[in-house]
Amino acid sequence: MGPNSGRANHNEELKTRFTDLAQASTENGDKIVQEQIAAQGKSVDMGGYFHPDTAKVAEAMRPSATLNSFLDQF
């Protein structure tokens, strides 16, 4: 076994993970875009201007439940 064999295995794992994410995103692209479009133009309660609530901001910045499920699995 060469010095890069561990790296090769790691790269294959990354390749598989990114390939699965890319495939799921591509197959659900229209749904993801529609979820993001639906969130536009609505006011959002961020829990404050100078010290916003990070949970509320995170929710507002990730409006696609479909994409979020893929990213959470990643």
Backbone as CSV, one residue per row, in Angstrom:
resi,resn,N_x,N_y,N_z,CA_x,CA_y,CA_z,C_x,C_y,C_z
1,MET,0.828,-1.180,0.000,0.000,0.000,0.000,0.875,1.247,0.000
2,GLY,0.537,2.184,-0.845,1.334,3.393,-0.954,0.933,4.432,0.063
3,PRO,1.700,5.506,0.121,1.437,6.556,1.101,0.132,7.311,0.852
4,ASN,-0.409,7.225,-0.345,-1.634,7.952,-0.683,-2.876,7.066,-0.664
5,SER,-2.757,5.812,-0.219,-3.911,4.911,-0.264,-5.044,5.402,0.638
6,GLY,-4.728,5.946,1.785,-5.758,6.504,2.667,-6.444,7.692,2.030
7,ARG,-5.668,8.490,1.345,-6.212,9.659,0.653,-7.168,9.224,-0.459
8,ALA,-6.806,8.175,-1.181,-7.661,7.687,-2.261,-9.006,7.215,-1.717
9,ASN,-8.980,6.494,-0.608,-10.235,6.041,-0.011,-11.071,7.219,0.451
10,HIS,-10.423,8.199,1.043,-11.122,9.395,1.517,-11.745,10.130,0.328
11,ASN,-10.989,10.239,-0.759,-11.505,10.918,-1.945,-12.713,10.189,-2.527
12,GLU,-12.708,8.870,-2.501,-13.855,8.102,-2.986,-15.080,8.349,-2.114
13,GLU,-14.876,8.436,-0.806,-15.988,8.726,0.098,-16.574,10.105,-0.201
14,LEU,-15.684,11.086,-0.389,-16.150,12.439,-0.713,-16.872,12.449,-2.053
15,LYS,-16.314,11.747,-3.014,-16.929,11.684,-4.342,-18.340,11.124,-4.243
16,THR,-18.510,10.068,-3.477,-19.826,9.456,-3.321,-20.797,10.418,-2.651
17,ARG,-20.338,11.071,-1.593,-21.213,12.004,-0.870,-21.642,13.169,-1.754
18,PHE,-20.691,13.757,-2.467,-21.020,14.896,-3.322,-21.850,14.470,-4.524
19,THR,-21.589,13.297,-5.054,-22.370,12.798,-6.187,-23.821,12.600,-5.783
20,ASP,-24.040,12.006,-4.609,-25.405,11.806,-4.121,-26.111,13.137,-3.894
21,LEU,-25.415,14.100,-3.313,-25.996,15.422,-3.080,-26.334,16.105,-4.405
22,ALA,-25.415,16.042,-5.346,-25.639,16.668,-6.651,-26.818,16.015,-7.371
23,GLN,-26.911,14.712,-7.313,-27.998,14.000,-7.980,-29.346,14.363,-7.363
24,ALA,-29.421,14.354,-6.042,-30.675,14.693,-5.358,-31.075,16.141,-5.654
25,SER,-30.108,17.041,-5.663,-30.386,18.449,-5.946,-30.866,18.643,-7.377
26,THR,-30.248,17.929,-8.295,-30.627,18.029,-9.708,-32.028,17.474,-9.931
27,GLU,-32.307,16.324,-9.341,-33.618,15.692,-9.517,-34.742,16.520,-8.902
28,ASN,-34.447,17.305,-7.901,-35.456,18.098,-7.193,-35.287,19.593,-7.409
29,GLY,-34.535,19.958,-8.433,-34.216,21.361,-8.680,-35.426,22.262,-8.808
30,ASP,-36.424,21.845,-9.565,-37.615,22.680,-9.751,-38.356,22.897,-8.438
31,LYS,-38.471,21.850,-7.641,-39.151,21.961,-6.351,-38.393,22.899,-5.418
32,ILE,-37.063,22.796,-5.402,-36.227,23.649,-4.558,-36.390,25.111,-4.954
33,VAL,-36.354,25.364,-6.248,-36.506,26.745,-6.740,-37.878,27.299,-6.375
34,GLN,-38.920,26.499,-6.529,-40.271,26.957,-6.190,-40.399,27.274,-4.703
35,GLU,-39.776,26.456,-3.852,-39.807,26.728,-2.412,-39.082,28.022,-2.085
36,GLN,-37.996,28.299,-2.781,-37.260,29.535,-2.528,-38.012,30.753,-3.059
37,ILE,-38.632,30.609,-4.207,-39.418,31.708,-4.772,-40.605,32.030,-3.866
38,ALA,-41.245,31.007,-3.329,-42.416,31.210,-2.466,-42.058,32.000,-1.209
39,ALA,-40.820,31.942,-0.778,-40.401,32.642,0.440,-40.064,34.113,0.188
40,GLN,-39.906,34.494,-1.059,-39.499,35.862,-1.368,-40.630,36.855,-1.138
41,GLY,-40.247,38.041,-0.717,-41.184,39.140,-0.571,-41.983,39.143,0.716
42,LYS,-41.762,38.176,1.575,-42.484,38.115,2.843,-41.614,38.710,3.945
43,SER,-42.245,39.479,4.818,-41.476,40.019,5.946,-41.148,38.880,6.908
44,VAL,-40.020,39.030,7.587,-39.540,37.984,8.482,-39.223,38.585,9.840
45,ASP,-39.735,37.970,10.883,-39.403,38.379,12.242,-38.068,37.737,12.608
46,MET,-37.030,38.558,12.736,-35.701,38.047,13.073,-35.382,38.213,14.558
47,GLY,-36.338,38.692,15.317,-36.130,38.810,16.752,-35.296,40.005,17.158
48,GLY,-35.132,40.953,16.282,-34.365,42.159,16.604,-33.484,42.571,15.450
49,TYR,-33.150,43.852,15.423,-32.337,44.386,14.330,-30.845,44.275,14.644
50,PHE,-30.448,44.756,15.802,-29.029,44.751,16.149,-28.577,43.421,16.740
51,HIS,-29.468,42.714,17.366,-29.144,41.417,17.977,-30.216,40.402,17.586
52,PRO,-30.224,39.996,16.311,-31.266,39.071,15.862,-31.129,37.688,16.507
53,ASP,-32.224,36.995,16.537,-32.281,35.626,17.045,-31.686,34.716,15.957
54,THR,-30.596,34.048,16.272,-29.905,33.247,15.249,-30.773,32.115,14.709
55,ALA,-31.629,31.536,15.528,-32.503,30.462,15.052,-33.514,30.997,14.033
56,LYS,-34.066,32.183,14.302,-35.024,32.782,13.379,-34.342,33.172,12.065
57,VAL,-33.133,33.698,12.161,-32.391,34.080,10.960,-32.052,32.837,10.134
58,ALA,-31.607,31.789,10.801,-31.265,30.550,10.096,-32.481,29.985,9.368
59,GLU,-33.630,30.033,10.005,-34.854,29.531,9.378,-35.226,30.369,8.154
60,ALA,-35.096,31.677,8.276,-35.438,32.566,7.165,-34.471,32.403,5.993
61,MET,-33.218,32.109,6.290,-32.205,32.008,5.243,-32.175,30.635,4.550
62,ARG,-32.954,29.692,5.075,-33.006,28.354,4.476,-34.466,27.984,4.207
63,PRO,-35.103,28.642,3.229,-36.540,28.462,3.030,-36.956,27.157,2.333
64,SER,-36.022,26.423,1.776,-36.382,25.204,1.056,-36.237,23.975,1.953
65,ALA,-37.368,23.411,2.350,-37.341,22.204,3.189,-36.675,21.042,2.442
66,THR,-36.874,20.984,1.143,-36.286,19.910,0.336,-34.771,20.009,0.349
67,LEU,-34.244,21.180,0.034,-32.793,21.367,0.031,-32.221,21.188,1.427
68,ASN,-32.905,21.693,2.432,-32.439,21.541,3.813,-32.308,20.077,4.201
69,SER,-33.259,19.246,3.771,-33.180,17.824,4.118,-31.950,17.182,3.492
70,PHE,-31.600,17.593,2.266,-30.394,17.056,1.616,-29.135,17.526,2.345
71,LEU,-29.100,18.805,2.682,-27.926,19.356,3.356,-27.759,18.781,4.761
72,ASP,-28.869,18.564,5.445,-28.796,17.997,6.791,-28.274,16.563,6.766
73,GLN,-28.553,15.819,5.714,-28.045,14.460,5.565,-26.580,14.453,5.162
74,PHE,-26.153,15.528,4.542,-24.791,15.621,4.039,-23.842,15.731,5.198
